[in-house]
């Protein structure tokens, strides 16, 4: 999988952990991006229902960011609970399934946004049914 490095244990359990160099795709940068993404979903989800106005651009942005947020959350779960060093085949299979599921979800979002009324309008219809 792209961006995933093989995990190697250096030294013993009694050795101090070396502080890794800053990396924009991991650590605090990555954590900050996840927090900003999660915080941006709140107004994006509230505006269409509070104002009553549904914009295709706002709807597509909400769906896309929600998909990215969900993908990152599941990736963190896979990394935490199925580390490569302990479960190399399971980790790889789960990431393969995650990327496949994300691609299918993106295609589903495309279909709902282009051939139907959009996600927020669909939720409104289900909510008031």
Secondary structure, DSSP 4 states (H G I P E B T S, - for coil): -TT-PPP---S-TTSPPPPPPP-TTSHHHHHHHHHHHHHHHHHHHHHHHHH----HHHHHHHHHHHHHHHHHHHHHHHHHHS-TTT-HHHHHHHHHHHHHHHHHHHHHHHHHHHHSS-HHHHHHHHHH-
